[in-house]
Amino acid sequence: MRKMNFAAGPSVMPLDVLEELQKNLVDYKGKGLSMIEASHRGGMFEEMYDECLADFRELLSIPDDYDVYFLGGGATLQFTMIPMNFLLKGTHADYLKTGSWANKAADDAEKLGDVNTLFDGKDSGYTTLPEPESVKPSEGASYLYLCSNETIGGIEWQSFPDTGDVPLIADMSSDFLSRPVDVKNFAMIYGGVQKNLGPAGAVFIIMRHDMLDKRNSNLTAYMDYAKHAKNKGLYNTPPVFSIWAVSLVLKWIKANGGAEGMLKNAIEKSGYIYDVIDSSDFYRSPVDKRYRSRMNVVFRCPSEELEAKFVDEAKKEGMLGLKGHRSVGGLRASLYNALPMEDAASLAAFMKEFERRNG
């Protein structure tokens, strides 16, 4: 029997997708070899890849003046590539420090150029966000950077700042395609795929093409976005297995209502857990209610001993991945797209029973 997987990433994948991967792993659609053996120069890989990119564009209505492709290196490599390309000498970039991942991106950028911190949530313990309307880019900024959902802190932008002519760049690793997003409001969206889109190993890039005119053109090949855009991400050997799995997940999302369907499910799944927290004196969430994440619900019990007991007993019920990140402790339930609705309901029922026995 499959476990209930509440891990923050790598995370739960649709069972239909896992079974399709299994079915075609050795002999892809009767072609006599595996997709992960195939050349990425034409043939069955490129046919699959082009269909994957087309599904990507369809699901988010991505305009034609945006490049879409995949790279290796995960989201963390983008912490370096973004300032290398766009934080030019004599300029600065605005960063919103809203938690672990945004802060790491800012730390890396500071090693490469001038970073202006527009917001730092340190005083609140990174439990809240600024009102989007209050965020205004500083004069002369090359770009404004944010992380749309902080997996560790459990906070999520429900809407985004209007940055005018200043390019808005967003790390959407952990809530991408969990809701509709107007791509036209961003100059660049990127994210690791191992939350809502597939297994670890790839990062997606969505970039408005005119950003390439503003880049540092004196970079080594792999670090230059123009090199990848010209070759639709196939300048070097791509992470084939991860991309293949993403292509299947995108079709699963399309078959289940697209981004709008994922949002409906996310509201319902997170509602199960937040309703228990809000109706309880036993559980508490440190996050500002206005910015609670629908993907990563963080919460606490009255003591660390009870939290350890919660994780242990939940594991015996087949619920995995509920321990909070080591940097903050507590508990965390990640409710990504592929998590079945009944798993969220089961966790809510377990929480109520655990409180009854330990409250």
C-alpha positions in Angstrom: 0.0 0.0 0.0 1.4 3.4 -0.9 2.2 5.8 1.9 0.7 9.3 2.2 3.6 11.6 1.2 3.6 15.0 2.8 7.3 15.7 2.1 8.4 19.1 0.9 10.4 17.8 -2.0 11.2 15.6 -3.7 7.6 15.1 -3.3 4.4 13.1 -4.2 3.8 12.4 -7.9 0.6 11.3 -9.6 0.2 7.5 -9.4 -0.9 7.5 -13.1 2.4 9.2 -14.1 4.5 6.7 -12.1 2.7 3.8 -13.7 3.2 5.3 -17.2 6.9 5.8 -16.5 7.1 2.2 -15.4 5.2 0.9 -18.4 7.4 2.7 -20.9 10.7 2.8 -19.1 12.3 -0.2 -20.9 10.6 0.2 -24.3 9.2 3.6 -24.9 5.9 3.3 -26.9 7.2 0.2 -28.7 10.2 2.1 -30.3 12.7 -0.6 -29.0 14.6 1.6 -26.5 14.1 3.6 -23.4 13.5 7.3 -23.5 16.5 7.7 -21.1 18.7 6.0 -23.7 17.6 8.1 -26.6 19.7 11.0 -28.2 18.5 14.4 -27.3 19.3 15.5 -30.9 16.1 14.9 -32.7 14.1 11.6 -32.7 11.7 10.5 -30.0 13.2 12.7 -27.3 12.7 16.0 -29.2 9.2 14.9 -30.2 8.4 14.4 -26.5 10.2 17.6 -25.5 8.4 19.8 -28.1 5.1 18.5 -26.9 6.1 19.1 -23.3 7.0 22.8 -24.1 3.7 23.2 -26.0 1.7 21.9 -23.0 3.7 24.3 -20.7 2.7 27.2 -22.9 -0.9 26.1 -23.1 -1.4 25.6 -19.4 -0.2 29.2 -18.6 -1.1 30.9 -21.8 2.6 31.9 -22.2 3.0 34.6 -24.9 5.1 34.0 -27.9 7.7 36.5 -26.9 8.8 34.3 -23.9 11.3 31.5 -24.2 10.5 28.3 -22.4 13.0 25.5 -21.7 14.6 23.3 -19.0 18.1 23.3 -17.5 20.0 21.1 -15.0 21.4 22.4 -11.8 18.2 23.0 -10.0 16.8 26.3 -8.8 20.0 27.0 -6.7 22.0 27.4 -9.9 19.7 30.2 -10.9 20.6 32.1 -7.7 24.0 32.6 -9.5 22.9 32.7 -13.2 20.4 35.5 -12.7 22.8 38.1 -11.2 25.6 37.0 -13.5 23.4 37.8 -16.5 21.4 40.8 -15.3 23.2 42.4 -12.3 25.5 44.5 -14.5 28.5 46.5 -13.2 27.4 49.9 -12.0 23.8 48.8 -11.4 21.9 47.2 -8.5 19.0 44.7 -8.0 16.2 44.7 -5.5 15.5 41.6 -3.4 12.7 40.8 -1.1 14.1 38.7 1.7 11.0 36.7 2.8 12.6 33.4 4.0 15.2 30.8 3.5 15.1 30.5 -0.3 14.8 34.2 -1.1 17.5 34.9 1.4 19.9 32.4 -0.2 19.3 33.9 -3.6 20.1 37.4 -2.2 23.2 36.1 -0.5 24.5 34.7 -3.7 23.7 37.9 -5.6 25.5 40.0 -3.1 28.7 38.1 -4.0 28.3 39.2 -7.6 27.0 42.8 -7.4 25.1 45.4 -5.5 21.9 44.2 -3.9 19.3 46.5 -2.4 17.0 44.9 0.2 13.5 46.2 -0.3 12.1 44.1 2.5 13.5 41.8 5.2 11.1 39.7 7.3 13.7 38.9 9.9 12.0 40.7 12.7 8.8 38.7 12.2 10.7 35.4 11.9 9.8 35.4 8.2 6.1 34.8 9.0 4.6 37.6 6.9 5.0 39.5 3.7 4.7 43.1 2.6 1.5 44.2 1.0 2.1 43.8 -2.7 0.8 47.3 -3.4 3.5 48.7 -1.1 6.4 47.1 -2.9 8.0 49.7 -5.2 11.3 49.1 -7.1 14.1 51.4 -6.3 15.3 53.9 -8.9 17.6 52.3 -11.5 17.1 48.7 -10.3 18.1 46.1 -12.9 15.4 43.8 -11.7 13.2 42.9 -8.6 13.5 39.4 -7.2 11.1 37.4 -5.1 10.2 33.9 -4.1 6.5 33.2 -4.6 6.2 30.5 -1.9 8.6 29.8 1.0 8.5 26.0 1.6 10.2 26.3 5.0 8.3 29.2 6.4 4.9 28.4 4.9 4.2 31.8 3.4 3.0 32.5 -0.1 2.4 35.6 -2.2 -1.4 35.6 -3.0 -0.8 38.4 -5.5 2.3 40.1 -6.8 3.8 43.6 -6.9 3.4 45.7 -10.0 7.0 46.6 -10.8 6.3 48.8 -13.9 9.3 48.9 -16.2 11.6 47.1 -13.8 11.7 43.4 -14.7 10.1 41.1 -12.1 11.9 37.8 -11.5 10.2 35.0 -9.4 11.3 31.7 -8.1 8.1 29.6 -8.2 9.7 26.3 -7.4 7.1 25.2 -4.9 3.8 26.6 -6.1 4.1 26.7 -9.8 1.0 25.5 -11.6 -0.9 25.2 -8.3 -2.8 28.3 -9.5 -3.2 30.5 -12.6 -0.5 33.1 -13.0 -0.4 36.0 -15.5 3.0 35.4 -17.1 3.0 38.8 -18.7 3.5 40.4 -15.3 7.0 38.8 -15.0 10.2 39.1 -17.0 11.3 35.7 -15.7 9.8 32.8 -13.8 11.8 29.7 -12.9 11.7 26.8 -10.5 12.9 23.3 -9.6 10.4 20.7 -10.8 10.5 18.4 -7.8 7.5 19.9 -6.0 4.5 20.1 -8.4 5.9 19.0 -11.7 8.1 15.8 -11.5 11.2 14.2 -10.0 14.3 16.2 -9.1 16.9 17.0 -11.7 15.6 19.9 -13.8 14.6 23.5 -13.5 12.2 25.2 -15.8 12.9 28.7 -17.3 10.3 31.1 -18.6 11.9 34.3 -19.8 10.7 37.3 -21.8 13.0 37.4 -24.8 13.9 41.1 -24.5 15.7 40.3 -21.2 18.5 38.8 -23.3 19.2 42.3 -24.7 20.0 43.4 -21.1 22.3 40.6 -20.1 26.0 40.4 -19.6 27.2 38.9 -22.9 30.7 38.1 -21.6 29.9 34.9 -19.8 30.9 31.3 -20.2 28.6 29.3 -22.4 26.5 27.5 -19.8 25.9 30.6 -17.7 24.6 32.6 -20.7 20.8 32.4 -21.0 21.0 33.4 -24.6 22.9 30.3 -25.4 20.2 28.2 -23.9 17.3 30.2 -25.4 18.8 29.8 -28.9 18.8 26.0 -28.4 15.5 25.7 -26.4 17.6 24.4 -23.5 19.4 21.8 -25.5 22.8 23.4 -25.7 24.1 20.5 -23.6 22.6 17.1 -22.7 19.3 17.8 -20.8 18.0 16.0 -17.7 16.0 13.6 -19.9 14.3 11.4 -17.3 13.1 14.4 -15.3 11.8 16.2 -18.4 10.0 13.1 -19.6 8.3 12.8 -16.2 7.3 16.5 -16.3 5.8 16.0 -19.7 3.5 13.4 -18.2 2.6 15.5 -15.2 1.6 18.4 -17.4 -0.8 16.1 -19.2 -2.1 15.0 -15.9 -2.7 18.6 -14.8 -4.5 19.3 -18.1 -6.7 16.3 -17.6 -7.6 17.5 -14.1 -8.7 21.0 -14.8 -5.4 22.8 -15.5 -4.1 25.6 -13.2 -7.7 26.5 -12.2 -8.4 22.9 -11.2 -5.2 22.7 -9.2 -6.2 26.0 -7.4 -9.6 24.6 -6.5 -8.0 21.4 -5.1 -5.3 23.4 -3.2 -7.9 25.6 -1.5 -9.8 22.5 -0.4 -6.8 20.5 0.7 -5.2 23.2 2.7 -8.6 24.1 4.1 -8.8 20.7 5.8 -5.6 21.4 7.7 -6.1 25.1 8.4 -9.6 24.5 9.7 -8.3 22.0 12.3 -5.6 24.5 13.4 -8.0 27.5 13.6 -10.6 25.6 15.6 -8.0 24.3 18.1 -6.2 25.6 21.2 -3.7 22.7 20.8 -2.3 23.6 17.3 -1.1 26.9 16.2 0.3 28.3 13.0 2.9 31.1 13.2 2.1 32.5 9.7 0.2 35.7 9.0 -3.2 34.4 7.8 -3.1 36.8 4.8 -0.1 35.0 3.4 -0.6 31.4 4.4 0.8 28.9 1.9 -1.6 26.4 0.3 1.3 24.3 -0.6 3.2 24.0 2.7 1.2 24.2 6.0 3.5 24.8 9.0 2.2 24.4 12.5 3.2 23.7 16.1 2.0 21.6 19.0 2.3 22.8 22.6 5.8 21.2 23.0 8.6 19.7 21.0 8.0 16.4 22.7 4.4 16.3 21.4 5.7 17.2 17.9 8.1 14.3 18.0 5.2 12.1 19.1 3.0 13.4 16.4 5.6 12.6 13.7 6.1 9.1 15.1 2.5 8.2 15.4 1.6 9.7 12.0 4.3 7.5 10.4 2.7 4.5 11.9 -0.5 5.6 10.1 1.4 5.7 6.8 1.8 9.5 6.8 5.4 10.6 5.9 7.3 13.8 5.7 5.5 15.8 8.4 8.6 16.9 10.4 9.3 20.6 10.0 12.5 21.8 8.4 15.5 21.4 10.7 16.1 25.2 10.7 12.7 26.0 12.2 11.4 22.8 13.8 7.7 22.2 14.3 5.6 20.3 11.8 4.9 20.8 8.1 2.4 19.3 5.7 3.2 19.8 2.0 0.0 19.6 -0.1 1.3 19.6 -3.6 -0.9 19.1 -6.7 -0.5 15.3 -6.8 -1.4 14.7 -3.2 -4.8 13.0 -3.2 -7.6 14.9 -1.5 -8.3 11.9 0.7 -4.8 12.1 2.1 -5.4 15.7 3.3 -8.6 14.6 4.8 -6.9 11.7 6.6 -4.3 14.0 8.0 -7.0 16.4 9.3 -8.7 13.5 11.0 -5.5 12.3 12.5 -4.8 15.8 13.9 -8.1 15.9 15.6 -7.6 12.4 17.1 -4.1 13.3 18.2 -5.4 16.4 20.0 -8.2 14.5 21.7 -5.6 12.0 23.1 -2.9 14.5 24.0 -4.7 17.9 24.5 
